[in-house]
Amino acid sequence: MLMFHMTFYFLLLLWLLPTIVVAMSSRVQGGEKFGWMLATLILTWWAFLAFMIVTTLRNNNNRIPRM
């Protein structure tokens, strides 16, 4: 029974980890953060991967000097 509980809590942590990372992220704010948190709760790692790609690309585009 202990092994079942340990496995359950481990899987729960894996499911919630992307949402926690998005909640603590400074890459997005306000309603956009809420949308990403909702997406990571539903789609978990796929939405987290999309979050990392989209916010990284957006931050890289803001740093490139325009001519």
Secondary structure, DSSP 8 states (H G I E B T S, - for coil): -HHHHHHHHHHHHHHHHHHHHHHH-SS--HHHHHHHHHHHHHHTHHHHHHHHHHHHHHHHHHHS---
